[in-house]
Amino acid sequence: MGFLFRKGKAKRLLRCPYCGAAQWEAAGAISTLCRSCRKYIALEVGGRPKATARPKPTRAIRCLYCGSEQKVYEDALSTTCGFCGRHLDVGSYLIRGRFGKRIYTQGDVFFAKGSLYIGPEVVGRRVLIGGELRTTVHGLELVEIREEGRVRGTIRAPMVRVAAGADSSVRGVLCRCLRVEGLLWVEGKVMAQEIEVGKRGILEASEVKAGSLQVSSGGGFHARTTLLPEMEQKEDFSILDRKTEECQL
């Protein structure tokens, strides 16, 4: 942005770096507000706008206690809910070896190959499983069971993926979309709006309730199945939109 001095007057012409609007300001001003877009402009000595740091990327989170939505910096490790005042863990974790402490975060959680988790329910934005978990798993966006991954508990997430090579036995699954490319054995009930079984995938369960079911040629599916009408789906899957403390599969 350039600047000019008006002849005979100690003023300069500024151009807003945000909206491009021009305005006259006193020559000695160190800051101002754009009269057009109302944004703050810091000025260097001599009248040029100060270089501003590029804004840090942010991401949206929902408080695990009160359900309020808010934004945090992408690299933040923790924050305080601006509505209920509770402390929120938003950092990501890589778990190796044996671990048993509570994991309750808005960040990602990756269980490496050979890891073993025995402890309270695991809550994370995206939970990627390459080890063995003996607990309930709640993914705020995704739970993915990878090759060598095992889950001896229930799974709840908007999206659940079972990768090729995985062989997992779980107690139950509640999700909007379930994609099975490996082997998934469910002792109890599967509830999903959409189920897709790949050509090398196998899904076996005691009971399946789904809005839609697609099994590719070569894939396997064995369960007592009920296809849900749209109105019933809205009621059965609304639990995925509730705050974490209210959700029980």
C-alpha positions in Angstrom: 0.0 0.0 0.0 1.4 3.4 -1.0 1.0 6.8 0.7 1.0 10.4 -0.4 1.3 13.8 1.4 -1.3 16.4 0.5 0.4 19.7 -0.3 0.3 22.2 2.5 -1.3 19.8 5.0 0.3 17.2 7.3 -1.9 14.3 6.1 -1.3 11.2 4.0 -3.4 9.0 1.8 -3.7 5.4 3.0 -5.2 2.4 1.3 -6.8 -0.3 3.4 -4.9 -3.6 3.1 -8.1 -5.5 3.7 -10.8 -3.9 1.4 -8.7 -1.5 -0.7 -10.6 1.6 0.3 -8.6 4.9 0.4 -8.7 7.5 3.1 -6.7 10.5 4.5 -5.0 10.3 7.8 -2.8 12.5 10.0 0.9 12.2 9.1 1.8 11.3 12.7 -0.9 8.6 13.1 0.4 5.2 14.3 -2.9 3.3 13.8 -6.3 3.8 12.4 -9.6 2.2 11.6 -10.7 1.7 8.0 -13.8 3.8 7.5 -15.2 1.3 5.0 -14.6 -2.2 6.5 -14.0 -1.0 10.1 -10.8 -3.1 10.5 -7.8 -2.0 12.5 -4.7 -0.9 10.6 -1.3 -0.6 12.4 1.1 1.9 10.8 4.9 2.1 10.7 6.8 5.3 11.2 6.6 7.0 7.9 3.0 5.9 7.3 3.3 2.5 5.7 1.2 -0.3 7.1 3.0 -2.7 9.4 3.5 -6.2 8.0 1.1 -8.4 9.9 1.7 -12.0 10.7 -0.2 -14.5 8.6 -3.2 -15.7 10.7 -2.8 -19.0 12.4 -5.0 -21.8 11.0 -7.9 -22.7 13.3 -10.4 -25.5 13.6 -13.8 -25.8 15.0 -14.5 -28.0 18.1 -17.5 -28.8 20.2 -17.2 -28.8 24.0 -17.4 -32.4 25.2 -19.3 -31.2 28.3 -21.8 -28.6 27.2 -21.8 -29.2 23.5 -21.0 -25.5 22.5 -19.1 -24.9 19.3 -16.0 -22.7 19.2 -12.7 -22.3 17.4 -9.1 -23.1 18.6 -5.7 -22.8 16.9 -4.9 -25.9 14.9 -1.7 -26.5 16.9 -3.3 -25.8 20.4 -2.8 -28.5 23.1 -5.5 -27.3 25.4 -8.1 -24.6 25.9 -11.0 -23.5 28.2 -14.6 -23.7 27.0 -15.8 -20.1 26.5 -19.3 -21.2 27.6 -19.1 -23.6 30.5 -15.5 -22.9 31.6 -14.4 -26.5 31.6 -10.8 -27.4 30.6 -10.6 -29.1 27.2 -7.7 -31.2 25.9 -7.3 -30.6 22.2 -3.9 -32.1 21.6 -3.1 -35.2 19.6 -1.5 -38.4 20.9 0.7 -41.3 19.5 0.4 -44.3 21.8 3.2 -47.0 21.8 3.5 -50.0 24.1 1.1 -50.5 27.0 -1.0 -47.6 28.2 -4.0 -47.2 30.5 -4.5 -43.5 31.3 -7.7 -41.7 30.3 -7.6 -40.3 26.7 -10.3 -37.6 26.4 -9.3 -35.1 23.7 -10.5 -33.2 20.7 -7.2 -34.0 18.9 -6.3 -37.2 17.0 -5.2 -40.4 18.7 -3.1 -43.0 16.9 -2.4 -46.4 18.5 0.8 -47.8 16.9 1.3 -51.4 15.9 1.9 -53.5 18.9 0.3 -51.1 21.4 -2.1 -52.2 24.1 -4.7 -50.0 25.8 -6.7 -51.2 28.8 -8.5 -48.4 30.5 -11.4 -45.9 30.4 -13.3 -45.0 27.2 -11.1 -43.4 24.5 -12.4 -40.2 23.1 -10.7 -38.4 20.2 -11.4 -36.5 17.0 -10.0 -39.2 14.8 -9.0 -42.5 16.4 -6.6 -44.6 14.3 -6.1 -48.1 15.6 -3.0 -50.2 14.8 -2.8 -51.9 18.2 -5.2 -53.6 20.6 -7.8 -51.7 22.6 -9.9 -53.3 25.4 -12.4 -50.5 25.9 -15.1 -48.4 24.3 -13.9 -46.1 21.5 -15.7 -42.8 20.6 -14.5 -41.0 17.5 -15.9 -37.5 17.2 -15.3 -37.7 13.4 -13.7 -41.1 12.6 -12.6 -44.5 14.0 -10.4 -46.5 11.7 -9.2 -50.0 12.5 -6.1 -50.7 10.5 -4.1 -53.9 9.8 -3.1 -55.4 13.1 -5.8 -53.3 14.8 -8.1 -55.0 17.4 -10.9 -53.5 19.5 -12.5 -55.5 22.3 -15.3 -53.0 23.1 -17.9 -50.9 21.4 -17.3 -48.3 18.7 -19.2 -45.0 18.2 -18.4 -42.4 15.5 -19.9 -40.7 12.5 -17.6 -42.7 10.3 -16.1 -46.1 11.0 -13.7 -47.8 8.6 -12.2 -51.3 8.8 -9.1 -51.4 6.6 -8.0 -54.3 4.5 -6.0 -56.8 6.6 -7.8 -55.9 9.8 -9.5 -58.7 11.8 -11.4 -57.2 14.7 -14.1 -58.4 17.1 -16.2 -55.7 18.8 -19.3 -55.6 21.0 -21.3 -53.1 19.0 -21.1 -50.3 16.4 -23.1 -47.1 16.2 -22.2 -44.8 13.2 -23.6 -43.0 10.3 -21.3 -44.7 7.8 -19.6 -48.1 8.1 -17.1 -49.2 5.5 -15.6 -52.7 5.8 -12.6 -53.8 3.7 -11.2 -56.3 6.3 -12.9 -58.6 8.8 -15.3 -57.3 11.4 -17.1 -59.6 13.9 -19.7 -57.9 16.0 -21.0 -59.8 19.1 -24.0 -57.5 19.5 -25.7 -54.9 17.3 -24.6 -52.7 14.4 -26.6 -49.5 13.8 -25.5 -47.5 10.8 -27.2 -45.3 8.3 -25.0 -46.6 5.5 -23.1 -49.9 5.3 -20.6 -50.7 2.6 -18.8 -54.1 2.5 -15.9 -54.2 0.1 -15.0 -57.1 -2.2 -12.6 -58.6 0.3 -14.5 -57.5 3.4 -16.6 -59.6 5.8 -19.1 -58.3 8.3 -20.7 -60.7 10.7 -23.0 -59.5 13.5 -25.9 -60.8 15.7 -28.1 -57.9 14.4 -27.8 -55.1 11.9 -30.1 -52.1 11.6 -29.3 -49.9 8.7 -30.7 -47.3 6.4 -28.9 -48.8 3.4 -26.7 -51.8 2.8 -24.3 -52.5 -0.1 -22.2 -55.6 -0.4 -19.7 -55.8 -3.2 -19.1 -59.0 -5.2 -16.7 -61.2 -3.2 -17.6 -59.6 0.1 -19.4 -61.4 2.9 -22.3 -60.3 5.1 -24.0 -62.4 7.7 -26.6 -60.9 10.2 -30.2 -60.6 11.0 -31.0 -57.4 9.2 -33.6 -54.6 9.5 -33.7 -51.7 7.0 -34.8 -48.6 8.8 -37.2 -46.0 7.3 -35.9 -42.4 7.1 -37.9 -41.1 10.1 -36.7 -43.8 12.3 -33.1 -43.2 11.3 -33.3 -39.6 12.5 -34.4 -40.7 16.0 -31.9 -43.7 16.3 -28.8 -41.7 15.1 -29.5 -38.4 16.8 -27.3 -39.7 19.7 -24.3 -39.0 17.5 -25.1 -35.3 17.7 -25.3 -35.1 21.5 -22.5 -34.1 23.8 -20.2 -36.9 24.9 -21.3 -37.2 28.5 -24.9 -38.0 27.4 -24.0 -40.7 24.8 -24.3 -44.3 25.7 -24.4 -47.1 23.1 
